[in-house]
Amino acid sequence: MKRYIRHSSTKMALNYRKDVPSQINKALKNRHINAGFISSIESPRYNCTNLGIIANKAVFSVFLIEGENKIDHESASSNKLAKILNLKGEVIIGDKALKYYLNGGVGIDLATAWYEKTALPFVFGRLCYNCHGKVIKDIAQKFVQYPVKVPQYILKKEAKKRQITPKQLLWYLEHIEYEMNYKAKKSLKLFLTKASK
């Protein structure tokens, strides 16, 4: 979907692209996109906004399942988080993890595990950019100031893609925070420090 916005006297085209975190990381690095929610562990490489994908306690879409050690190739931050927390098992993220939980699957919620250790939320991703910084930061600021209510038709469409109900999707979204407040920034700094060791 393409939309156009006006910023001062400049017209800029916005193309929306959905993908897993590892692919968004790659797309931003190769300048195939100008901005995106990338894995928090990759964010120090870029200019970033005050928007993130943040879980305060449980996130319900990033789990570690008991068994053989196995990373999720769609993620970067979650694999590193499991290692930092010294947890062994299979990492699963995203829609498959959410469905796993909703279908009664059992595992360790990695955001909860981080909170229990640090009393801080976990930052899974940040909105970062490689150009058009003024426009991107303006969009991010407006998003924080005026939270967007998801229209029912979009909610139904996205729920159907994930093979869950709109009510379940809405419930999940209620557990995600977006503003990089003091605690989120402190948490990210701690995570990056631990990840570099």
C-alpha positions, 0 to 999 in steps of 0.5 A: 500500500502506498500513501503520500504525506506532506511535510512542509513543502516536501511530498514523500511517498510511504510504502509499507512493507511487512517482514520478519525482524531479520529481513527488516534488519537486512533491508535497512542495512542494504538501503532497500527501505529508509526506515523500519522497526528493526531488532533492538540489538541492531539499532545502535548502527542507526539513527533511531526514533522514540518508538519501539516494540516494548513488552512490560512483563509478558509479550506472549509472542517470544518463547523459549520451549524446553528441549534442544537448543535452537535459534529462530532465524527470524529474530536477532534480539530474542536469540541473544536474550535467551543466551544472556538469560542463560536459558536453554531450548528452542526460541520461537517468535512472532505469529507462530509463537502467539498461536503456540501460546493461544493453543495451550503451548507451554514455554518461558516468555522471554520478556517475563524472564527479563523482567524477573531478572531486571524489573525492566521492560524489554525492547524487542525493536526500534524504529530506526532510519537511514535518511529522511530523519526529520519526517520519520521523527515527526511521524514517530512523535505524532504516533506517540501523541495520538495513538491510532485505533485499529479499524475493525476491518483491518483487525479482522483481516490481520487476525484471519492471516494469523488464524486467530480471532480479532479479540485475541489479536486485540488482546495481544496488542494491548500488551505492546508498548511503543514509547521509549520512556526512561525505563525502556531506554535503561533496559535497552542500554543494559541489554546491549551492554550484556550482549557485547560481552 
